[in-house]
Amino acid sequence: MNALVAPRGSIVINTRIVSLVWLLASVACHKPPAPAPAPPPPAVQVADVVQSDVPIYREWVGTLDGLVNADIRPQVEGYVRKQAYREGTYVGQGELLFLIDPRNYKALADQARSTLDRNMATLAKARLDVKRDRQLIASEAIAPQQLDNDLAAEREAAASVESARATLAQAQLSHGWTQVTSPIAGIVGIATLQVGSLVSTSSVMTTVSQVDPIKAQFNISENEYLRSARGNHWAEPAESAEPILELILDDGSVYPYRGAVIVTNRQVNPQTGTIAIQGSFPNAGNILRPGQYAKVRGAVETRKGALLVSQRAVNELQGAYQVAVVASDGKVDVRTVRAGEQVGNQWIIEEGLHPGEKVVVEGFARVRPGMVVRASPAPDGSTASATTPAAAAPSPGR
């Protein structure tokens, strides 16, 4: 029986060998997992950098006013007897607006006419006296002094006649001025004085405005004026110049007819640093009225060969402007650019891009420099035409 008992040390060794074999078998059965596949390149939308001639637009706040505004003031005093027009309507030149009581002025005209008739009778008698004196003095029937006296009386009577004619003319004018008429054709306003009111020559009874064409007044900066004076002179009146001004009305609509500059003020306002400009716009149908608010827009210059990208492609970071450019191999290059004017939904890039390069317009936040991306063309609606008029914002590159 002693021969069947194994030594104790050999039992321990066998146990260790079994454990090692079991461990190796476990490792062999549990292989490490395969590495995960790399994520696909991020998808972005790109658009081409376009080079073209671009009109640069500016906008100014303006107000509309009549080309001519005539305050209607009576030239005689009296009581208003009649208002002959309908307020807010169109009146022609010379059309009756008000009637002032004419009776007093008619009496003065009749009196002046009677005075003239009396003086003319006196002049006729004086002329007969002179004629008779010339015949008598030839026969020495009267003294020369008599002829001299009658000649003086004739001249005095003639002067009285001229004075009476002038008085009658003034009285007739005053009588005619009791009919207050419009000096211009235009839209007449609400009456400030009613029937029965006592008016004087300082009273403003209403206002008539010539509104076709209508005038728009706005102010441009001194810098804009200097650019015009040294460039295409758009801010100066010109008879044959093509109208370049547009009106944007308060409801956002664009007035269908363009206007031209008709007046440039003589001086720059020292308080605001601006100069007043007046433009004239056709106003068939009298749609536009004085006092209306409007924005005035104009193409002040044309930028030749400008590089354009969608505003969505330009990203601002701490005052700098960045654009992601996708190369032909799909790698991204993030560049800092110098942005210029905004035109419509596009931005002029002064420096940092080249014509024909592709810039990211959708997905800029997902890209990093040197990253490979999967680029696809942006929809046509993601960019706007460079010729679309729009408010030109201040250049961020300046």
Buried (B, 14 or more C-beta within 10 A) or exposed (E): EEEEEEEEEEEEEEEEEEEEEEEEEEEEEEEEEEEEEEEEBBEBBBBBBBBBEBBBBBBBEBBBBBBBBBEBBBEBBBEBBEBEBEEEEBBEEEBBBBBBBBEBBBEBBEEBBEBBEEBBEBBEEBBEBBEBBEEEBEEEEBEEEBBEBBBEBBEBBBEBBEEBBEBBEEBBEBBBBBBBBBEBBBBBBEBBBEEEBEBEEEBEBBBBBBBBBBBBBBBBBEEBBEBBEEEBEBBBBEEEEEBBBBBBBEEEEEBEBBBBBBBBBEEBEEEEEBBBBBBBBBBEEBBBBBEBEBBBBBBBBEBEEBBBBBBBBBBEEEEEBBBBBBEEEEBBBBBEBBBBBBBBBBBBBBEBBEEEBBBBBBBBEBBEEEBBBEBEEBEEEBBBBBEEBBEBEEBBBE
